[in-house]
Amino acid sequence: MESRRKSESTNENGKVYLVGAGPGDLGLVTLRAKECIERANAIVYDHLTNPEILSWARDDAEIIYAGKEAGQHSLSQQEINALLIEKARAGKDVVRLKGGDPFVFGRGAEEARAIVDAGIEFEIVSGITSAIAGPAYAGIPMTHRAENSHITFFTGHEDPAKTESTIDYAALAKLGGTQVMLMGVKRLGSIAREMLEQGVRNDLPVALVRWATTGRQETLTGTLQNIAQRAVASGFEAPAVAVFGEVVALRETLNWYENRPLSGKRIVVTRTRKQASALSNKLRTLGAHVVELPTIRIEPPGDLRGFAQLVQDAHVYDWIVFTSANGVEAFFDVFFKLYDDAREIGGARIAAIGPATAQRVKDFHLHVDLQPEEFVAEAVVKEFQKQGGIENLRILLVRGENARDVLPKELSGLGAIVDKAFAYRTVPETRDPTGAGRQLTKEGADLITFTSSSTVENFLALGLPWPKGMQVASIGPITSKTARDHGLNIDIEARRHDIDGLVEAIGDFFAAGNARKQS
Ligand code: SAH
């Protein structure tokens, strides 16, 4: 673990970073933003920030939701300013996360001003604004040589204290080009009317893109004449960017994002926060909206000293058997604290069960001598027999505390001398800093994925209501059995019992149109 970092700034105050969180897709967050989040002592975010970004935060970072969602309790702008200052004065480095770019229509300027007035250091980290990424993800280029040579950004929702709109619709109408409006979906009717009155042609193409760059992106197209009415008819709600201009028509051929195999599907990932990203990213790449709801967390074993002793003596064994990637990680974590030379592992040969486990061993530049594909005791035993048997050989079995006892029994049955090294403990994840539980309850999901028995058990232990129509995908027969024992129905079971296998099975399932209809 890295040691607790001191504030970066020169005086005792912390520093405030006004950071653009991008439009939603985590891949569109800048490297500097990620760095700031990883180091922050306090993070203040609002509802347009993808909450999954918070998984990059330190465990001890203070995370504060500042809201700004219509109708929900949230801090006022003044309270937010005061909060940023208070945290910085307490010596904390504060990241103020703002959707898109911090200086595009998000009151970032006011926050920066308040911070300066308080004599606190600050930094701006630009982000990709929804005004640009929104249209792009809807397949609408902002410019096209043949169509336009300028772009206008405007807001449909001005400071309520202003008595008259300062938007010059006559000028906008005259200017033409591509015009992008942020906020103001609700006022679309009157805005379109103003434009028409100023002589903009009524068949000008218009698109609305909501929740752009996320798995719940939706686009509605129409003309200046009918877009407001279409939005009302389809219940199209904020947050959305509106694009006015000829370039909207290009979407017909360039719509790339909404046509992916899992577009529009909401899928729950229940793995530990650390492990979730591999699965989540693959599902997102296929277009799914992923809800990361970690149900378990990996902690050091109860008897860390005992484990360390076995790791220290690893070289006396003929075989070291790893049954999970977590075990590999915990083992080498301790190993390299004890030794600074990988050769200290001696002549021990290495067995890894399952491809992900083997990969983790290879990451440490060690050869895997034996790799049964399946985590079924019989398969493992058969592989060992192929290698000439294990009678009288010493085996160190590296595993989790709550693992089943089948494997050590089978190996002992073949005459091996087996020592069990408990490398980690799986505990229920009770924290939910991203509000995923709330999101699941409120908005439901199409599918939940289980990657181990403990994810099943701990998900059910959370006691969340089962969303209507939510189907179940399991990584393999052991996980499926646990789920069935708890009364769940398995809709998908991976044929290859790893993350790629699971993703493939999910893709096939939806391609074959097997999804249960939401009623
Ligand atoms: N600073 C932000 C804008 C803040 S104003 C940025 O640069 O993107 C809030 C408005 O931004 C919303 O009302 C909506 O118009 C737009 N917006 C932000 N994120 C969005 C998203 N993912 N999809 C569509 N519109 C979004």
Residues whose N, C-alpha, C, O or C-beta is under 5 A from the ligand:
A	BS01	SAH	P23 G24 L48 G99 G100 D101 P102 V104 F105 G106 T129 S130 A131 G134 M181 L182 M183 V209 R210 W211 A212 P239 A240 V241
